[in-house]
């Protein structure tokens, strides 16, 4: 009951301050603003490039000189 009273108070205060945006202010808390869907490709990458764990391409197609963990063709590669 307290939440409903607080919501009603906030809505009325918003209506008094900005009457043109009351509909958006009322719908947003109910529906949320999260991500609806993510489209992803299921095709494995076979470009032969090396990527670090941040997703940045390194070494321009050649084997990296620095030791570490890299991604190549969708698989983890350890350079020792």
CORSUL-V455270 format. One record per pair of residues at least 12 apart in sequence whose ideal C-beta (glycine too) atoms are under 10 Angstrom apart, sorted by the first residue. I is the first residue (numbers start at 0). J is the second residue. Records with the same first field share a line. If there is no record, write none. Layout:
I: J, J
This chain:
6: 25, 28, 29
9: 24, 25, 28
10: 24, 25, 28
12: 24
13: 25
42: 73
43: 72, 73, 74
44: 70, 71, 72, 73, 74
45: 71, 72, 73
46: 60, 71, 72, 73
47: 60, 61, 71, 72
48: 60, 61, 69, 70, 71, 72
49: 61, 62, 63, 67, 69, 70, 71, 72, 76, 78
50: 63, 69, 70, 71, 72, 73, 76
51: 63, 65, 67, 68, 69, 70
52: 67, 68, 69, 70, 75
54: 70
56: 70
57: 69, 70
58: 71, 78
62: 76, 78
63: 76, 78
64: 78
65: 78
66: 78, 79
67: 79
